[in-house]
Every structure is written in structure tokens, then in C-alpha cells.
Amino acid sequence: MSGIATAVVAGSVITGYMSSEAQSDAASTAANAQGQASDASITESRRQFNAIKELLQPYTDAGYRGLTGQQDLLGLNGLDAQKSAVEAINNSSTMQALTQQGETAILQNASATGGLRGGNVQGALAQFRPQLLSQLIQQQYGNLGGLVSIGQNAAAGTGNAGQNSSNQIINALQQQGAASAGAALASGQATANMWSGIGNTASMLGTMKLMGKF
């Protein structure tokens, strides 16, 4: 090969190599930038989910306690738990105050009608406290149900936030993967283009030599 041909091929190799390196560097820079953006997106998604979860945690806990309280009253957590739940209502200040008011009202009414010592009065007194306790148990069950509803909504909100965060993280990871794959393909294409250019240059020089151009 003549000096001119050698110089042309060498120039082609150098130019192709520099072009390949430039394309590879550009692709790598783009992939790194995309990776950093995706990492930031993942971090922010997790931060937002943790913040929402922390905000809703008290309501979720309240719902759990409400459900446990209902289960205690129904005996689902054992007879001891049911007994304790009922005794707590029976010994509550509300129960004591309403019992006193009710029994006083019964006695006053009987006294006013002259039937203080009658059997009806004793029967009313005997029935009043159990009926009041039953009403308070039902009321307590309903109040606990309100907490359960709050907890259900909070749990659903946490679940939705978790799903949204998961989707965002998955998208960010997919973008990272696409960027890395794109960089690898771009680098490979740049190298292929370099060798293709070198081959074309060598082929062109071979043809010129056959034609007696040098």
C-alpha cells in the first residue's frame, strides 16, 4: 500500500474512532442523566408514600382498635375479652349516671301515683338496668363501627398511595432500563459505523489502485 493509501486509511481509522467515541460518550451522558432523573423520581415517590402513610396511620390504628372492640363485644376474641368489654360499659360513668337518673325517675313517678311499694315498680327497677346496659352496648358497638369505617377509608387511601408509588417507581425503572439499553445500542452502532467506514475507505482505495489512480 502506498504512503497516500496508508495515510487515507489511518485518517479514516482516526476519524471513525473519534466519531465512535463521541457518539458513545453522548449516549452514556444521556443514559446517566436519565438514570439520575429516574433515581430522583423513585426517591420522591417513596417519600410521598411514606408521608401519606404517616398521615393516615392514626386513622388506620383507630380503625383497628374499633374492629377489635367490636370483636370483643361479640365474643370473637374469647369470653374473657367479651366479659371485660361489657364490664367496662357497665362500670362506666355514663352507665352509673343514667342508672341513677332512670331509677330516680321511676321512684318519683311511683311516689306521685301512690304505687311506690307496688310490684310494677320493683319490676321496672329490675328491668331498667339490664335494658340500659343493652342499649349502651349497642351504642358502643355503633360508635366502634364509626372508627372501623374511618380505618377502612384510611387503609384504602394508604393502599391507593402505595399503588401509585409502585406505578411511578416501575415507570422510572423502565425508563432507566430503556436509557441503558439505548446507550448500549448507540455505542454498538457507533462502533459498527466506524468499522463500516474503514471498510468502505479500504474498498475505495483498492478500486482506485486497480484503476491506476495511484
C-alpha positions in Angstrom: 0.0 0.0 0.0 1.4 3.4 -0.9 2.0 6.2 1.6 -1.1 8.0 0.4 -3.3 5.0 0.8 -1.8 4.4 4.3 -2.5 7.9 5.3 -6.0 7.8 4.0 -6.8 4.6 5.9 -5.1 5.9 9.0 -7.1 9.1 8.8 -10.3 7.1 8.3 -9.5 5.0 11.3 -8.8 8.0 13.5 -11.8 9.9 12.3 -14.0 6.8 12.7 -12.7 6.2 16.2 -13.2 9.8 17.3 -16.7 9.8 15.9 -17.4 6.5 17.6 -16.1 7.7 21.0 -18.1 11.0 20.7 -21.3 9.1 20.0 -20.6 6.6 22.8 -19.9 9.4 25.2 -23.1 11.3 24.2 -25.1 8.1 24.7 -23.5 7.4 28.0 -24.1 11.0 29.2 -27.7 10.8 28.2 -28.2 7.5 29.9 -26.6 8.8 33.1 -28.8 11.9 33.1 -31.9 9.7 32.6 -30.7 7.4 35.4 -30.3 10.3 37.8 -33.7 11.7 36.9 -35.2 8.2 37.5 -33.5 7.9 40.8 -34.8 11.2 41.9 -38.3 10.2 40.8 -38.1 6.9 42.7 -36.9 8.8 45.8 -39.7 11.3 45.6 -42.3 8.7 45.0 -41.2 6.8 48.1 -41.0 10.0 50.2 -44.6 10.9 49.2 -45.9 7.4 50.0 -44.2 7.4 53.4 -45.6 10.9 54.1 -49.2 9.8 53.2 -48.8 6.6 55.2 -47.6 8.6 58.3 -50.6 11.0 58.0 -53.1 8.2 57.7 -51.5 5.9 60.3 -53.5 7.3 63.3 -56.8 6.7 61.5 -55.7 3.2 60.4 -54.8 2.4 64.1 -58.2 3.8 65.3 -60.0 1.6 62.8 -58.0 -1.5 64.1 -58.9 -0.6 67.7 -62.5 -0.1 66.7 -62.7 -3.5 65.0 -61.0 -5.2 68.0 -63.6 -3.6 70.3 -66.5 -4.9 68.2 -65.0 -8.3 68.2 -64.6 -8.2 72.0 -68.3 -7.3 72.4 -69.3 -10.1 70.1 -67.1 -12.6 71.9 -64.9 -13.3 68.9 -61.8 -12.6 70.9 -62.8 -15.0 73.7 -65.2 -14.9 76.6 -62.8 -13.1 78.9 -62.4 -10.3 76.4 -66.2 -10.1 76.0 -66.7 -10.0 79.8 -64.2 -7.2 80.2 -65.7 -5.2 77.4 -69.2 -5.5 78.9 -68.0 -4.8 82.4 -66.2 -1.7 81.2 -69.5 -0.4 79.9 -71.5 -1.5 83.0 -69.0 0.3 85.3 -68.7 3.4 83.2 -69.6 6.8 84.5 -72.3 7.1 81.7 -73.9 3.9 82.9 -73.9 5.0 86.5 -75.3 8.4 85.8 -78.1 7.1 83.5 -79.0 4.4 86.0 -79.3 6.8 88.8 -81.4 9.2 86.8 -83.6 6.4 85.5 -84.2 4.8 88.8 -84.9 8.1 90.4 -87.4 8.9 87.7 -89.2 5.5 88.2 -89.4 6.0 92.0 -90.6 9.6 91.7 -93.3 8.6 89.3 -94.4 5.7 91.5 -94.4 8.0 94.6 -96.5 10.6 92.8 -99.1 7.9 91.8 -99.1 6.2 95.1 -97.6 2.9 93.9 -94.2 3.1 95.4 -94.5 -0.3 97.0 -96.2 -2.0 94.1 -94.9 -4.9 92.2 -94.8 -2.9 89.0 -92.3 -0.5 90.4 -90.0 -3.3 91.5 -90.3 -5.0 88.1 -89.5 -1.7 86.4 -86.4 -1.2 88.6 -85.3 -4.8 87.9 -85.6 -4.4 84.2 -84.3 -0.9 83.8 -80.6 -1.5 84.4 -80.3 -4.6 82.1 -82.2 -2.7 79.4 -80.0 0.3 79.8 -76.8 -1.8 79.6 -78.1 -3.5 76.4 -78.7 -0.1 74.9 -75.3 1.2 75.8 -73.7 -2.0 74.4 -75.4 -1.4 71.1 -74.4 2.2 71.2 -70.8 1.3 71.9 -70.9 -1.2 69.0 -72.1 1.5 66.7 -69.5 4.0 67.9 -66.8 1.4 67.3 -68.3 0.9 63.8 -67.6 4.5 63.1 -63.9 4.0 63.9 -63.9 0.9 61.7 -65.2 2.9 58.8 -62.5 5.6 59.3 -59.9 2.9 59.5 -61.2 1.3 56.3 -61.0 4.6 54.4 -57.5 5.3 55.7 -56.3 1.8 54.8 -57.8 2.2 51.3 -56.1 5.6 51.0 -52.8 4.1 52.0 -53.3 1.2 49.5 -54.0 3.7 46.7 -51.0 5.7 47.6 -48.8 2.6 47.7 -50.2 1.5 44.3 -49.5 5.0 42.8 -46.0 5.0 44.3 -45.4 1.5 42.9 -46.5 2.5 39.4 -44.3 5.6 39.4 -41.3 3.5 40.6 -41.9 0.9 37.9 -42.1 3.6 35.2 -38.9 5.1 36.5 -37.1 1.8 36.4 -38.4 1.1 32.9 -37.1 4.4 31.8 -33.7 3.6 33.4 -33.6 0.3 31.5 -34.6 1.9 28.3 -31.9 4.6 28.7 -29.2 2.0 29.4 -30.3 -0.2 26.5 -30.4 2.8 24.2 -26.9 3.8 25.3 -25.6 0.3 24.7 -27.2 0.2 21.2 -25.9 3.6 20.3 -22.4 2.7 21.4 -22.6 -0.5 19.4 -24.0 1.3 16.4 -21.2 3.9 16.6 -18.6 1.1 16.6 -20.2 -0.6 13.7 -20.3 2.6 11.8 -16.6 3.2 12.4 -15.6 -0.2 11.0 -18.0 0.1 8.2 -16.4 3.5 7.3 -13.0 2.0 7.5 -14.0 -0.9 5.3 -15.6 1.5 2.7 -12.4 3.5 2.7 -10.2 0.5 2.1 -12.5 -0.8 -0.6 -12.5 2.6 -2.3 -8.6 2.7 -2.2 -8.5 -0.8 -3.6 -10.7 0.2 -6.5 -8.6 3.3 -7.2 -5.5 1.3 -7.2 -6.9 -1.1 -9.8 -7.8 1.9 -11.9 -4.2 3.1 -11.6 -5.1 6.2 -9.7 -2.0 5.7 -7.5 
